[in-house]
Amino acid sequence: MDWNEAIEYAQLVQATYSILPGNLTNAAGTRINAGSRTYTVVTTIYAFDLATDINPGRCNHQVSIGLICQADGTGDVVVAIRGTEGILEWFHDAEFLQVTCPFLAGSGHTEDGFTAMYLSLTTDASPGSPSVVQALATLPYPLPVTSVTICGHSLGGALATLLALDVAANTVFKTPKVYTYASPRTGDPSFASTFNQVIKNTFRIANRMDLVPKLPFPPFYEHVNVVEDLNPVQFLPLPPRILVKADLGCEHALQTYLYLMSLNAGGNVLPLDSSCVP
């Protein structure tokens, strides 16, 4: 796997976190530097947030959840989706109910909260706007689209997984590339098997000490391929050294993932959040 490419897409996801969830202004035209390239935002992605037992009304609140961008001077399009604070409440609920995958017959079942949020993804904040899948081919890209990459962190990883299969099955973009970071399991073994058959170019990056990618538990849920592990413990040179503070938030943070990936890439080491330094 190309760690520098993984870092570039993670930096685009990081850019989505800089937009407050309640800011529904479309970021179209904004420029983002990621890796060695500059991207132009084509549109913001909106959704109704993840409902939980703690905050059941969250599903009535529309939020900014991601960006669709195109690399300047190329046809490369990237869909980047962030996580939400509701993911930790979702763990607290621990219900993990399933529904039939709504966009591809015979592809098993998916987690109901993730699926409901996925079905609310649009490219416009106004009522009745087309879904991301419906709009993807008709957005005002600066150049003709030659590739589509879909990436997401945390809950955004689950949404990216759903979006990738939907895009491959129901749009002209049949071969999306997928990068997810700290994604929970999204569906049952049948869904994972279907995804693995359809999506051939995917990288699921997980910190070994992060709780989120370990849930929901098998056998009712299964991860999609292909996993790339990040290890927050350095064994060589001796003695072993802990790289990241043993804290749920620190182990799950996208900044931690960027730091650990940069160690694997072997170039400039990206900074770890100061509160997560052990």
N, C-alpha and C positions, 0 to 999 in steps of 0.2 A: 504494500500500500504506500502511496505517496503522502507522507506526513505533512509536507508543505501544502499540498492541495487540501488536505483535511483541515489544516489550520486556517487557510484562506476562507473556506466555507464557514468554519466556526466563527471567524471574525465578522462575516456577514450576519450570522445569527446574533452575535453580540451586539451588532448595530441595532437590531430590533428591540433590544432591552433598553436602549437609550430613549425610546419613544414611550412616554407614559401611557399605560393602558387606556386611560380615559381621553387621550388626545385622538380625536377622530378625524383630524385634518389629514387629507391625503398627502403623503410625502413625495409624490411624483416629482421628478426633476432633481431631487436631492442626490448629491454625489457621495459615495462611500469608498474609502480606500481599504482594500483587503488584500493582504499578501503583496504581490507585485503588480496588482491590477487595480484600476478604478472602475467602479460600477455606477450606473445611473438607475435610480429607482423609477420603475415604470408605474407601480401602484402599491398602495398599502393593502394589506389583507386584514379583514375584520371578522370577528366571530362573537358569538354569545358565550360567555365564560363557562367554565366547568362547574356544574352544580354539585354540591355535596350536602350531607346531612347537616353539617355545621352552618353552611350558607346556601340553603336551597334556592334563594332568590337570585343567586349569582347568574343563573342562566337567563335572567331577564336583562342583564347589563351587557351591552355591546362594547367590545374593546378592540383596540388595535393589537393584532397578534403576530403580524409578519410583514414581509416585503417581497415583492417580485422585482428583480433587478436584471439589468443586462450589462455585461462587461463592455466597456467602451471600445469601439472599433472592432467588435466581434459579434457573432451571432449567439454567444453563450448566455443563456438565461438561467438565473438561479432563483428558486423560491426558498426563502428563509423564514422559519417559524420559531418563535420563542416559547418558553414554558410559562407557567402561571403559578402563583402562590397556592392556588387551589389544589395542586397535586399533593401537597403534604396533608391537607384535610382529607383528600381522597384515600390516602393510606389509612387515616384514622377511621374512616367509614368501614373499610375492609369488606365491602359487599361484593365487588367485582362481578356484577351481573353481566350477562351476555345477550346480544341481539344478533339476528342474522345479518351478515355483511350486506349492506343495502345497495351496492353498486355493481356487484359481479355475482351472478347466480352460481351456486355450488362452491363458493369460496369460504365456507365455514362461518364462524361467529366471531364477533369483535366485542370489546368491552363497551358497555352501553353509554357511559359518560363520555368516553373518548369519541364514540361514534356520533352522539348527539352534537357535540361541539364541532366535530369535523363537518357534519352536514350544514352547519351554520356559516361556514367559511365563505366570504364573498369578497369582491374587489371594489365594493362601494358601500358606504355606510347607510345609504338610503334604503327604505323598505322595498322588497321585491327585486333587489339586485341579483344578477346572475351569480351562480356559485363560481368558485375559483376554477373548477374543471370546465364549466361552460364558457368562461371568459378567456381561458388561457391562450387559445389560438387566435383571438381577435383583439388582444391588447395592442396599444400603439407603440410597438417596439421601434427603437431607432433603426435597427437593421433586421433583415429576415432571420428567423430563429434557426440555428443549426444544432443546438443541444439544449437539454433541460436537465438541471441538477436540482434536487429537492433535499433540503437539509433542515434539521431541527434539534433543539435541546430539550430534554426532560419531556414534559407533556407534548412539546413541539415535535419531539422525535416520534411519538405515537401518531400525531397528526400527519407528519411527513410520511410515515409508513403507509397510512391509509391513502393519502393523496397520491403517492407514487403508484400504487396498484390501480387506483381509479384512473389516473392519467394514462397508464400503459394500456388499460383495457378499453377506455372510452374516449380517447382523443387521438389526434394524428401523431402525437409524440409517444411512440411505442417503446422507446428505450431510455427512459430517464435514469440518470445516475442518482444514487441516494447516499447521503451521509447523515447518520444520527448520532447524537451524543447524549449519554445518560438516559436512553429511552427505556421506559417500562415495557413489559410484554403487552402486545396490542390485541392479540386474538388467540383463538384456540389452535391446536395442532393442524387442523385442516386449513385454516387461514394462513398459517405460517408456511405450510407446504405449497399452497397456491402462490403465495408471494414469491417463494424461492424459485418456483418454476417460471414465473413471468418476469421477475426483476433479476437480471443477471449481473448487474454492476452496482453492488450495494456494500456499504461499510457501516457496521454498527459498533461504535466505539464506547467502551464501558470501563470506568474506574473500578478495579476489583473491590474497593472498600466503599463504594457508593451503594446505598440501600435501594435507590429507585429502580435500577435495572434488574433487581432481583424479584420484583413484584409485577403483577400478581403471580402466585406460585403455580408451577405445573402440578398435575397433568392437564388441568383445564385450560391453561394458557401456555403458549410456547413462543420463544423468541424466533425471529427471522434470522437468516444468515446475512452477512458473515461477521463474526465478532472479532474485534481488535481490542485486546486488553491493555489497560494502562495500570501500572503498578506504582502506588505512592510510597513504596518502600524500596530503597536502593540497597542491594545486597553486596555489591562490589564497588569500590574496594572496601575491604573489611575495616572497621566493624559496620554492620548494617546501619542504615540511617533512614529515619522517618522523614519524608519529604513534605507531607501535608498534615496539618493538625487533624487529629481524629475527632471530627465533628461532622454531624449529618450535613449541615449546610455547606461546610468547606469541601467535603468530599464530593458533593453534588454540583457545586458551582461551575458554571461554564469557564470562568477564569482559571479554575483549577485544571480543567481539562486542557485549556490552551497551554498552561504551564507544563503539564506532563507531556503533551504532544510535542512541544518545542524541545524538550529533553530528548525525545526519540528522534526528532528531525536532525539534531546535531548542529544546528546553526545558532542564531541568537536565541537566548532563553527568554521567553516572555515572563513578565513578573507574576508572582503569586500574590493574591490579596494579602496585605500585611496582617490582617486578623487571622489568616489561615496558616501563617508561618509557625511551625511547631517549636 
